[in-house]
Amino acid sequence: MLFGDEDTLSLKPIIKVIGVGGAGGNAVDRMIDYDVRGVEFVAVNTDAQDLKTSKADTRVIIGRNSTRGLGAGAKPEVGRNAALEDEDSIREVVKDANMVFIACGMGGGTGTGAAPVIARVCKESGCLTVGIVTKPFFFEGPERMNNAVAGLEELKKFVDALIVIPNQRLFSIIDPGTPMLQAFREVDDILRQGVQGISEIVNFQGLINIDFADIKTVMKDSGAALMGIGVGSGPNRAVEAARNAIHSNLLEVSIDGATTAIVNIASAEQIALTETEAILSEIRNNCDKNLNVIYGAYINNDLGEEIVVTIIATGYELKAKENGIENLASEIFQNMSDENIDFRRSIQDEIDENNADVSEEEDSIDHLFKNKRYERMEKKRIKEEAKAQKKKEKEEKKNPSSSSKTKISLPDWLTK
C-alpha cells in the first residue's frame, strides 16, 4: 500500500487534558493561556456557573439532575454520583483519544469524587491515562486531607501513571508575600510541563525519534511518575537543562527512585555529541545505575542558544502499594510532621552556623511563617505528640496486646 501525507496526519496520537472540578478547570484555563499546542482541552464540572467561564473547547456538566448545576458542596460522594450519572457523556468525549491527562484538586467534592470515575472510563476506552492531582494544604484540616487520601487511593486503581503535587510544598519555593494566584501557577506549571513535553515529543520530527509507542511502554501501568522540562543556556547549558528537568521541589517523587525514563533533547541546531553525553550522564548520576533510558533529539529553531530537556520517569516503588489506603494515609500524615520538623531543624542549623542570638532566631522564623501564633501552636503540637508517643510506648510495654494497629476506615462515599 502506498503511503501519503494524509496517513501521517491520521497516525498522530490524540492527546486530551480533562480538568475536573474548580482546581482542574483553573489549571486547564492557565494552560490555554500559555498556548500549549497539540492537545485538546476539556472541562468537567458540577458547577454550571464555573463551567460557563471555562476557556476549554469542550465543556461537560455532570450531575445535572442530582446537583442542578450548583456544584458538589465539597462532598466527594456528590461528585462521584454526578460522574456516574453522566458516564456516557464522558465516554463520548474520550472515545477517540489515545492519551488523557486528568487534572484536579483532591480533597473537595467534584475532583475527588469524579476523577476516579473519569479515569475508569478512560481506561475502559483504551486511553493511556495519567492523573496529575494536588493534595490539600495542612491548614485545610483533617477531613479534607482524609478525603484526598481516599480519592488518591481510588484514582490509583484506574490511572496508568499518577503525579501528586502537595500544595503544602509551595511554602518551600515561594516568598512569603507571593500572591495566591502566582503561587498556584507554580503548581499548574507541573501539569503544563508534562503535557507540553509529551505533545512536543510526538508532534515534532526528530533527529532521533521517540514515538507514542515508546511513551506508552514507559507509562502504561507504571504507578508514580515524574515529568519535567529543563531549560539551559550558556557554556554549561546541557547540564543545567538536565538538572532543571529532574529537580522539582513540588513533586513527591525524585529521579533516584525511577527504573525507566524517556529523555528528549531539543535545540536550535544539531546538538553536540558531548552535550548529549553530559545530559544523560547528569541524569544517571542522580538515579539508579540500572535506569533504562530511551532518548531522542529534535531541532526547534525557535530556541536560539537554549537547550530544552524533557524527562518522563517511571517505575517507582510506592510505599503504599502493599497496605492500601491505611498505609498511604499514615505515610502522608507522617510526612506532614516530618516536613515541619525538618524545616524547623534546617532553620535552627542555619542560625547556629551564623552564631545568631535568640532575637535573630525569632526574626528568622517570623520571616518565614509571618505568624507567631501558628508557630507557637506548631511547637505545642509537636511537644504534645512526643509526650503522647512516650505514654503509648509505656502502655505497650505493660500490655503488648493493646498495641494493635489503628485502622483508618474508608469514607462512606467509597463504600457505597
Buried (B, 14 or more C-beta within 10 A) or exposed (E): EEEEEEEEEEEEBBBBBBBBBBBBBBBBBBBBEBEBEBBBBBBBBBBBEBBEEBBBEBBBBBBBEBBEBEBBEBBBBBBBBBBBBBBEBBBBBBEEBBBBBBBBBBBBBBBBBBBBBBBBBBBEBEBBBBBBBBBBBBEBEEEBBBBBBBBBBBBBEBBBBBBBBBBBBBBEEBEEEBEEEEBBBBBBBBBBBBBBBBBBBBBBEBEEBBBBEBBBBBBEEBBBBBBBBBBBEEEEBBBBBBBBBBBBEBBBBBBEBBBBBBBBBBBBEEBEEEBBEBBBEBBBEBBEEEBEBBBBBBBBEEBEEBBBBBBBBBBBEBEBEEEEBBBBBBBBBEBBEEBBEEBBEEBBEEBEEEEBEEEEBBEBBEEBBEEEEEBEEBEEEBEEEEEEEEEEEEEEEEEEEEEEEEEBEBBEBBEE
